[in-house]
Amino acid sequence: MPVYEFECKKCKQIFEVVMTMAEATITKVFCPICTCEDVQQQFSPFAAVTARKS
Ligand SMILES: [Zn+2]
């Protein structure tokens, strides 16, 4: 499964989430440290480039 890397905008922590691409489109990712949902996906060579405007 692809590994998605996210950065929390609040606590600036980088964390990884392993999930399928199908899950990635429906799953609300939140920071495991502060549990906020204000996270930004980091671009990694493994992840497909998806422009999400929502
Ligand atoms: Zn956080």
N, CA, C, O and the ligand as a Tripos MOL2 file, in Angstrom:
@<TRIPOS>MOLECULE
protein
  217   215    55     0     0
PROTEIN
NO_CHARGES

@<TRIPOS>ATOM
      1 N           0.8490   -1.2050    0.0000 N.3       1 MET1
      2 CA          0.0000    0.0000    0.0000 C.3       1 MET1
      3 C           0.8760    1.2430    0.0000 C.2       1 MET1
      4 O           1.9600    1.2560    0.5830 O.2       1 MET1
      5 N           0.4010    2.2600   -0.6460 N.am      2 PRO2
      6 CA          1.1620    3.5140   -0.6620 C.3       2 PRO2
      7 C           1.2420    4.1390    0.7260 C.2       2 PRO2
      8 O           0.3530    3.9910    1.5640 O.2       2 PRO2
      9 N           2.3310    4.8300    0.9200 N.am      3 VAL3
     10 CA          2.5060    5.5670    2.1660 C.3       3 VAL3
     11 C           2.3170    7.0470    1.8770 C.2       3 VAL3
     12 O           3.0030    7.6150    1.0280 O.2       3 VAL3
     13 N           1.3970    7.6580    2.5750 N.am      4 TYR4
     14 CA          1.1400    9.0760    2.3930 C.3       4 TYR4
     15 C           1.7740    9.8450    3.5340 C.2       4 TYR4
     16 O           1.6280    9.4920    4.7040 O.2       4 TYR4
     17 N           2.4690   10.8870    3.1760 N.am      5 GLU5
     18 CA          3.1380   11.6890    4.1820 C.3       5 GLU5
     19 C           2.3910   13.0040    4.3510 C.2       5 GLU5
     20 O           2.0620   13.6900    3.3830 O.2       5 GLU5
     21 N           2.1380   13.3240    5.5920 N.am      6 PHE6
     22 CA          1.4080   14.5470    5.9020 C.3       6 PHE6
     23 C           2.1800   15.3850    6.8980 C.2       6 PHE6
     24 O           2.9690   14.8820    7.6980 O.2       6 PHE6
     25 N           1.9240   16.6820    6.8220 N.am      7 GLU7
     26 CA          2.4790   17.5740    7.8250 C.3       7 GLU7
     27 C           1.3330   18.2790    8.5230 C.2       7 GLU7
     28 O           0.4320   18.8230    7.8840 O.2       7 GLU7
     29 N           1.3830   18.2590    9.8340 N.am      8 CYS8
     30 CA          0.3800   18.9690   10.6050 C.3       8 CYS8
     31 C           0.7340   20.4510   10.6220 C.2       8 CYS8
     32 O           1.8660   20.8340   10.9200 O.2       8 CYS8
     33 N          -0.2520   21.2700   10.3000 N.am      9 LYS9
     34 CA          0.0140   22.7090   10.2530 C.3       9 LYS9
     35 C           0.0690   23.3240   11.6480 C.2       9 LYS9
     36 O           0.6070   24.4150   11.8390 O.2       9 LYS9
     37 N          -0.4810   22.6260   12.5930 N.am     10 LYS10
     38 CA         -0.4890   23.1660   13.9540 C.3      10 LYS10
     39 C           0.7940   22.8420   14.7060 C.2      10 LYS10
     40 O           1.4670   23.7360   15.2200 O.2      10 LYS10
     41 N           1.1250   21.5650   14.7650 N.am     11 CYS11
     42 CA          2.2950   21.1870   15.5630 C.3      11 CYS11
     43 C           3.5040   20.8730   14.6940 C.2      11 CYS11
     44 O           4.5620   20.4990   15.2010 O.2      11 CYS11
     45 N           3.3420   21.0280   13.3750 N.am     12 LYS12
     46 CA          4.4580   20.8940   12.4380 C.3      12 LYS12
     47 C           5.0770   19.5120   12.4220 C.2      12 LYS12
     48 O           6.2250   19.3370   12.0120 O.2      12 LYS12
     49 N           4.3250   18.5520   12.8610 N.am     13 GLN13
     50 CA          4.8330   17.1940   12.8520 C.3      13 GLN13
     51 C           4.5980   16.5440   11.4900 C.2      13 GLN13
     52 O           3.5530   16.7220   10.8650 O.2      13 GLN13
     53 N           5.5850   15.8000   11.0580 N.am     14 ILE14
     54 CA          5.4320   15.0020    9.8460 C.3      14 ILE14
     55 C           5.0520   13.5890   10.2650 C.2      14 ILE14
     56 O           5.6850   12.9870   11.1320 O.2      14 ILE14
     57 N           4.0230   13.0850    9.6420 N.am     15 PHE15
     58 CA          3.6330   11.7200    9.9510 C.3      15 PHE15
     59 C           3.1900   11.0120    8.6840 C.2      15 PHE15
     60 O           2.8230   11.6360    7.6890 O.2      15 PHE15
     61 N           3.2360    9.7090    8.7510 N.am     16 GLU16
     62 CA          2.8990    8.9160    7.5840 C.3      16 GLU16
     63 C           1.6330    8.1180    7.8340 C.2      16 GLU16
     64 O           1.3830    7.6270    8.9350 O.2      16 GLU16
     65 N           0.8530    8.0070    6.7860 N.am     17 VAL17
     66 CA         -0.3690    7.2180    6.8630 C.3      17 VAL17
     67 C          -0.3330    6.1910    5.7400 C.2      17 VAL17
     68 O          -0.1620    6.5340    4.5700 O.2      17 VAL17
     69 N          -0.4920    4.9560    6.1060 N.am     18 VAL18
     70 CA         -0.5220    3.8920    5.1040 C.3      18 VAL18
     71 C          -1.9660    3.5410    4.8070 C.2      18 VAL18
     72 O          -2.7130    3.1060    5.6830 O.2      18 VAL18
     73 N          -2.3380    3.7380    3.5680 N.am     19 MET19
     74 CA         -3.7000    3.4020    3.1660 C.3      19 MET19
     75 C          -3.7480    3.2420    1.6600 C.2      19 MET19
     76 O          -2.8590    3.6960    0.9390 O.2      19 MET19
     77 N          -4.7940    2.5950    1.2050 N.am     20 THR20
     78 CA         -4.9300    2.4260   -0.2350 C.3      20 THR20
     79 C          -5.3310    3.7470   -0.8790 C.2      20 THR20
     80 O          -5.7710    4.6730   -0.1970 O.2      20 THR20
     81 N          -5.1740    3.8260   -2.1940 N.am     21 MET21
     82 CA         -5.5400    5.0550   -2.8810 C.3      21 MET21
     83 C          -7.0360    5.3110   -2.7640 C.2      21 MET21
     84 O          -7.4770    6.4590   -2.7040 O.2      21 MET21
     85 N          -7.8120    4.2320   -2.7320 N.am     22 ALA22
     86 CA         -9.2560    4.3820   -2.5640 C.3      22 ALA22
     87 C          -9.5720    4.9560   -1.1880 C.2      22 ALA22
     88 O         -10.4340    5.8230   -1.0440 O.2      22 ALA22
     89 N          -8.8720    4.4660   -0.1980 N.am     23 GLU23
     90 CA         -9.0840    4.9770    1.1550 C.3      23 GLU23
     91 C          -8.6600    6.4310    1.2540 C.2      23 GLU23
     92 O          -9.2850    7.2270    1.9560 O.2      23 GLU23
     93 N          -7.5960    6.7670    0.5460 N.am     24 ALA24
     94 CA         -7.0610    8.1230    0.6270 C.3      24 ALA24
     95 C          -8.0630    9.1650    0.1530 C.2      24 ALA24
     96 O          -8.0360   10.3120    0.6010 O.2      24 ALA24
     97 N          -8.9370    8.7670   -0.7450 N.am     25 THR25
     98 CA         -9.8970    9.7250   -1.2790 C.3      25 THR25
     99 C         -11.0780    9.9490   -0.3410 C.2      25 THR25
    100 O         -11.7750   10.9600   -0.4310 O.2      25 THR25
    101 N         -11.2890    9.0050    0.5490 N.am     26 ILE26
    102 CA        -12.4610    9.1180    1.4220 C.3      26 ILE26
    103 C         -12.1050    9.3060    2.8870 C.2      26 ILE26
    104 O         -12.9410    9.7000    3.7000 O.2      26 ILE26
    105 N         -10.8590    9.0190    3.2080 N.am     27 THR27
    106 CA        -10.4640    9.0640    4.6080 C.3      27 THR27
    107 C         -10.0590   10.4760    5.0220 C.2      27 THR27
    108 O          -9.2770   11.1360    4.3370 O.2      27 THR27
    109 N         -10.5900   10.9170    6.1250 N.am     28 LYS28
    110 CA        -10.1930   12.2020    6.6790 C.3      28 LYS28
    111 C          -8.9740   11.9800    7.5660 C.2      28 LYS28
    112 O          -9.0400   11.3300    8.6090 O.2      28 LYS28
    113 N          -7.8680   12.5410    7.1110 N.am     29 VAL29
    114 CA         -6.6300   12.3350    7.8480 C.3      29 VAL29
    115 C          -6.4890   13.3900    8.9330 C.2      29 VAL29
    116 O          -6.7230   14.5750    8.6990 O.2      29 VAL29
    117 N          -6.1140   12.9560   10.0850 N.am     30 PHE30
    118 CA         -5.8700   13.9100   11.1580 C.3      30 PHE30
    119 C          -4.5470   13.6220   11.8270 C.2      30 PHE30
    120 O          -4.0170   12.5130   11.7620 O.2      30 PHE30
    121 N          -4.0360   14.6360   12.4640 N.am     31 CYS31
    122 CA         -2.7350   14.5290   13.1150 C.3      31 CYS31
    123 C          -2.8070   13.5820   14.3210 C.2      31 CYS31
    124 O          -3.6760   13.7240   15.1810 O.2      31 CYS31
    125 N          -1.8950   12.6300   14.3700 N.am     32 PRO32
    126 CA         -1.8950   11.6840   15.4900 C.3      32 PRO32
    127 C          -1.3890   12.3030   16.7880 C.2      32 PRO32
    128 O          -1.5650   11.7240   17.8600 O.2      32 PRO32
    129 N          -0.7730   13.4530   16.7000 N.am     33 ILE33
    130 CA         -0.2310   14.0850   17.9000 C.3      33 ILE33
    131 C          -1.2600   15.0030   18.5480 C.2      33 ILE33
    132 O          -1.5430   14.8860   19.7400 O.2      33 ILE33
    133 N          -1.8110   15.9080   17.7650 N.am     34 CYS34
    134 CA         -2.7550   16.8620   18.3480 C.3      34 CYS34
    135 C          -4.1900   16.6150   17.8720 C.2      34 CYS34
    136 O          -5.1160   17.3230   18.2680 O.2      34 CYS34
    137 N          -4.3570   15.6160   17.0300 N.am     35 THR35
    138 CA         -5.6600   15.1800   16.5110 C.3      35 THR35
    139 C          -6.4180   16.2450   15.7110 C.2      35 THR35
    140 O          -7.6150   16.0920   15.4710 O.2      35 THR35
    141 N          -5.7570   17.2950   15.3060 N.am     36 CYS36
    142 CA         -6.4380   18.2610   14.4700 C.3      36 CYS36
    143 C          -6.4430   17.7670   13.0200 C.2      36 CYS36
    144 O          -5.6230   16.9330   12.6350 O.2      36 CYS36
    145 N          -7.3570   18.2830   12.2410 N.am     37 GLU37
    146 CA         -7.4580   17.8560   10.8470 C.3      37 GLU37
    147 C          -6.7950   18.8490    9.9050 C.2      37 GLU37
    148 O          -6.9470   18.7560    8.6880 O.2      37 GLU37
    149 N          -6.0850   19.7660   10.4510 N.am     38 ASP38
    150 CA         -5.4210   20.7750    9.6370 C.3      38 ASP38
    151 C          -4.0600   20.2500    9.1850 C.2      38 ASP38
    152 O          -3.0100   20.7140    9.6290 O.2      38 ASP38
    153 N          -4.1150   19.2790    8.2980 N.am     39 VAL39
    154 CA         -2.8900   18.6520    7.8320 C.3      39 VAL39
    155 C          -2.7410   18.8580    6.3360 C.2      39 VAL39
    156 O          -3.7230   19.0260    5.6130 O.2      39 VAL39
    157 N          -1.5060   18.8420    5.8900 N.am     40 GLN40
    158 CA         -1.2240   19.0350    4.4780 C.3      40 GLN40
    159 C          -0.4210   17.8470    3.9690 C.2      40 GLN40
    160 O           0.5730   17.4450    4.5750 O.2      40 GLN40
    161 N          -0.8590   17.3030    2.8670 N.am     41 GLN41
    162 CA         -0.1490   16.1640    2.3210 C.3      41 GLN41
    163 C           1.1690   16.5960    1.6920 C.2      41 GLN41
    164 O           1.2400   17.5700    0.9430 O.2      41 GLN41
    165 N           2.1950   15.8450    2.0200 N.am     42 GLN42
    166 CA          3.4950   16.1110    1.4350 C.3      42 GLN42
    167 C           3.6330   15.3000    0.1560 C.2      42 GLN42
    168 O           3.0910   14.2020    0.0320 O.2      42 GLN42
    169 N           4.3650   15.8630   -0.7840 N.am     43 PHE43
    170 CA          4.5560   15.1400   -2.0160 C.3      43 PHE43
    171 C           5.7470   14.2090   -1.8910 C.2      43 PHE43
    172 O           6.8710   14.6310   -1.6170 O.2      43 PHE43
    173 N           5.4750   12.9690   -2.0940 N.am     44 SER44
    174 CA          6.5400   11.9860   -2.0910 C.3      44 SER44
    175 C           6.5370   11.2940   -3.4430 C.2      44 SER44
    176 O           5.5070   11.2410   -4.1160 O.2      44 SER44
    177 N           7.6770   10.7690   -3.8380 N.am     45 PRO45
    178 CA          7.7550   10.1350   -5.1540 C.3      45 PRO45
    179 C           6.8580    8.9200   -5.2790 C.2      45 PRO45
    180 O           6.5340    8.4810   -6.3830 O.2      45 PRO45
    181 N           6.4650    8.3900   -4.1540 N.am     46 PHE46
    182 CA          5.6540    7.1900   -4.1740 C.3      46 PHE46
    183 C           4.1830    7.4910   -4.4200 C.2      46 PHE46
    184 O           3.4710    6.7270   -5.0720 O.2      46 PHE46
    185 N           3.7570    8.6090   -3.8870 N.am     47 ALA47
    186 CA          2.3460    8.9300   -3.9880 C.3      47 ALA47
    187 C           2.0280    9.5340   -5.3480 C.2      47 ALA47
    188 O           2.8360   10.2660   -5.9200 O.2      47 ALA47
    189 N           0.8850    9.2310   -5.8390 N.am     48 ALA48
    190 CA          0.4460    9.8240   -7.0930 C.3      48 ALA48
    191 C           0.1770   11.3060   -6.8700 C.2      48 ALA48
    192 O          -0.2500   11.7210   -5.7930 O.2      48 ALA48
    193 N           0.4300   12.0830   -7.8960 N.am     49 VAL49
    194 CA          0.2030   13.5080   -7.7850 C.3      49 VAL49
    195 C          -1.2690   13.8080   -8.0020 C.2      49 VAL49
    196 O          -1.8040   13.6260   -9.0960 O.2      49 VAL49
    197 N          -1.8960   14.2580   -6.9660 N.am     50 THR50
    198 CA         -3.3130   14.5670   -7.0590 C.3      50 THR50
    199 C          -3.5430   15.9830   -6.5810 C.2      50 THR50
    200 O          -3.1370   16.3520   -5.4790 O.2      50 THR50
    201 N          -4.1810   16.7580   -7.3960 N.am     51 ALA51
    202 CA         -4.4850   18.1200   -7.0140 C.3      51 ALA51
    203 C          -5.8550   18.1570   -6.3690 C.2      51 ALA51
    204 O          -6.8740   17.9730   -7.0350 O.2      51 ALA51
    205 N          -5.8710   18.3900   -5.1060 N.am     52 ARG52
    206 CA         -7.1480   18.4360   -4.4010 C.3      52 ARG52
    207 C          -7.4310   19.8600   -3.9730 C.2      52 ARG52
    208 O          -6.6160   20.4830   -3.2920 O.2      52 ARG52
    209 N          -8.5650   20.3680   -4.3620 N.am     53 LYS53
    210 CA         -8.8660   21.7760   -4.1110 C.3      53 LYS53
    211 C          -9.9270   21.9710   -3.0440 C.2      53 LYS53
    212 O         -10.5060   23.0510   -2.9240 O.2      53 LYS53
    213 N         -10.1730   20.9560   -2.2940 N.am     54 SER54
    214 CA        -11.2230   21.0900   -1.2970 C.3      54 SER54
    215 C         -10.6340   21.2900    0.0830 C.2      54 SER54
    216 O         -11.3740   21.4230    1.0580 O.2      54 SER54
    217 ZN         -0.6680   18.1980   15.0690 Zn       55 ZN55
@<TRIPOS>BOND
     1     1     2 1
     2     2     3 1
     3     3     4 2
     4     3     5 am
     5     5     6 1
     6     6     7 1
     7     7     8 2
     8     7     9 am
     9     9    10 1
    10    10    11 1
    11    11    12 2
    12    11    13 am
    13    13    14 1
    14    14    15 1
    15    15    16 2
    16    15    17 am
    17    17    18 1
    18    18    19 1
    19    19    20 2
    20    19    21 am
    21    21    22 1
    22    22    23 1
    23    23    24 2
    24    23    25 am
    25    25    26 1
    26    26    27 1
    27    27    28 2
    28    27    29 am
    29    29    30 1
    30    30    31 1
    31    31    32 2
    32    31    33 am
    33    33    34 1
    34    34    35 1
    35    35    36 2
    36    35    37 am
    37    37    38 1
    38    38    39 1
    39    39    40 2
    40    39    41 am
    41    41    42 1
    42    42    43 1
    43    43    44 2
    44    43    45 am
    45    45    46 1
    46    46    47 1
    47    47    48 2
    48    47    49 am
    49    49    50 1
    50    50    51 1
    51    51    52 2
    52    51    53 am
    53    53    54 1
    54    54    55 1
    55    55    56 2
    56    55    57 am
    57    57    58 1
    58    58    59 1
    59    59    60 2
    60    59    61 am
    61    61    62 1
    62    62    63 1
    63    63    64 2
    64    63    65 am
    65    65    66 1
    66    66    67 1
    67    67    68 2
    68    67    69 am
    69    69    70 1
    70    70    71 1
    71    71    72 2
    72    71    73 am
    73    73    74 1
    74    74    75 1
    75    75    76 2
    76    75    77 am
    77    77    78 1
    78    78    79 1
    79    79    80 2
    80    79    81 am
    81    81    82 1
    82    82    83 1
    83    83    84 2
    84    83    85 am
    85    85    86 1
    86    86    87 1
    87    87    88 2
    88    87    89 am
    89    89    90 1
    90    90    91 1
    91    91    92 2
    92    91    93 am
    93    93    94 1
    94    94    95 1
    95    95    96 2
    96    95    97 am
    97    97    98 1
    98    98    99 1
    99    99   100 2
   100    99   101 am
   101   101   102 1
   102   102   103 1
   103   103   104 2
   104   103   105 am
   105   105   106 1
   106   106   107 1
   107   107   108 2
   108   107   109 am
   109   109   110 1
   110   110   111 1
   111   111   112 2
   112   111   113 am
   113   113   114 1
   114   114   115 1
   115   115   116 2
   116   115   117 am
   117   117   118 1
   118   118   119 1
   119   119   120 2
   120   119   121 am
   121   121   122 1
   122   122   123 1
   123   123   124 2
   124   123   125 am
   125   125   126 1
   126   126   127 1
   127   127   128 2
   128   127   129 am
   129   129   130 1
   130   130   131 1
   131   131   132 2
   132   131   133 am
   133   133   134 1
   134   134   135 1
   135   135   136 2
   136   135   137 am
   137   137   138 1
   138   138   139 1
   139   139   140 2
   140   139   141 am
   141   141   142 1
   142   142   143 1
   143   143   144 2
   144   143   145 am
   145   145   146 1
   146   146   147 1
   147   147   148 2
   148   147   149 am
   149   149   150 1
   150   150   151 1
   151   151   152 2
   152   151   153 am
   153   153   154 1
   154   154   155 1
   155   155   156 2
   156   155   157 am
   157   157   158 1
   158   158   159 1
   159   159   160 2
   160   159   161 am
   161   161   162 1
   162   162   163 1
   163   163   164 2
   164   163   165 am
   165   165   166 1
   166   166   167 1
   167   167   168 2
   168   167   169 am
   169   169   170 1
   170   170   171 1
   171   171   172 2
   172   171   173 am
   173   173   174 1
   174   174   175 1
   175   175   176 2
   176   175   177 am
   177   177   178 1
   178   178   179 1
   179   179   180 2
   180   179   181 am
   181   181   182 1
   182   182   183 1
   183   183   184 2
   184   183   185 am
   185   185   186 1
   186   186   187 1
   187   187   188 2
   188   187   189 am
   189   189   190 1
   190   190   191 1
   191   191   192 2
   192   191   193 am
   193   193   194 1
   194   194   195 1
   195   195   196 2
   196   195   197 am
   197   197   198 1
   198   198   199 1
   199   199   200 2
   200   199   201 am
   201   201   202 1
   202   202   203 1
   203   203   204 2
   204   203   205 am
   205   205   206 1
   206   206   207 1
   207   207   208 2
   208   207   209 am
   209   209   210 1
   210   210   211 1
   211   211   212 2
   212   211   213 am
   213   213   214 1
   214   214   215 1
   215   215   216 2
@<TRIPOS>SUBSTRUCTURE
     1 MET1         2 RESIDUE 1 A MET
     2 PRO2         6 RESIDUE 1 A PRO
     3 VAL3        10 RESIDUE 1 A VAL
     4 TYR4        14 RESIDUE 1 A TYR
     5 GLU5        18 RESIDUE 1 A GLU
     6 PHE6        22 RESIDUE 1 A PHE
     7 GLU7        26 RESIDUE 1 A GLU
     8 CYS8        30 RESIDUE 1 A CYS
     9 LYS9        34 RESIDUE 1 A LYS
    10 LYS10       38 RESIDUE 1 A LYS
    11 CYS11       42 RESIDUE 1 A CYS
    12 LYS12       46 RESIDUE 1 A LYS
    13 GLN13       50 RESIDUE 1 A GLN
    14 ILE14       54 RESIDUE 1 A ILE
    15 PHE15       58 RESIDUE 1 A PHE
    16 GLU16       62 RESIDUE 1 A GLU
    17 VAL17       66 RESIDUE 1 A VAL
    18 VAL18       70 RESIDUE 1 A VAL
    19 MET19       74 RESIDUE 1 A MET
    20 THR20       78 RESIDUE 1 A THR
    21 MET21       82 RESIDUE 1 A MET
    22 ALA22       86 RESIDUE 1 A ALA
    23 GLU23       90 RESIDUE 1 A GLU
    24 ALA24       94 RESIDUE 1 A ALA
    25 THR25       98 RESIDUE 1 A THR
    26 ILE26      102 RESIDUE 1 A ILE
    27 THR27      106 RESIDUE 1 A THR
    28 LYS28      110 RESIDUE 1 A LYS
    29 VAL29      114 RESIDUE 1 A VAL
    30 PHE30      118 RESIDUE 1 A PHE
    31 CYS31      122 RESIDUE 1 A CYS
    32 PRO32      126 RESIDUE 1 A PRO
    33 ILE33      130 RESIDUE 1 A ILE
    34 CYS34      134 RESIDUE 1 A CYS
    35 THR35      138 RESIDUE 1 A THR
    36 CYS36      142 RESIDUE 1 A CYS
    37 GLU37      146 RESIDUE 1 A GLU
    38 ASP38      150 RESIDUE 1 A ASP
    39 VAL39      154 RESIDUE 1 A VAL
    40 GLN40      158 RESIDUE 1 A GLN
    41 GLN41      162 RESIDUE 1 A GLN
    42 GLN42      166 RESIDUE 1 A GLN
    43 PHE43      170 RESIDUE 1 A PHE
    44 SER44      174 RESIDUE 1 A SER
    45 PRO45      178 RESIDUE 1 A PRO
    46 PHE46      182 RESIDUE 1 A PHE
    47 ALA47      186 RESIDUE 1 A ALA
    48 ALA48      190 RESIDUE 1 A ALA
    49 VAL49      194 RESIDUE 1 A VAL
    50 THR50      198 RESIDUE 1 A THR
    51 ALA51      202 RESIDUE 1 A ALA
    52 ARG52      206 RESIDUE 1 A ARG
    53 LYS53      210 RESIDUE 1 A LYS
    54 SER54      214 RESIDUE 1 A SER
    55 ZN55       217 GROUP 0 **** ****
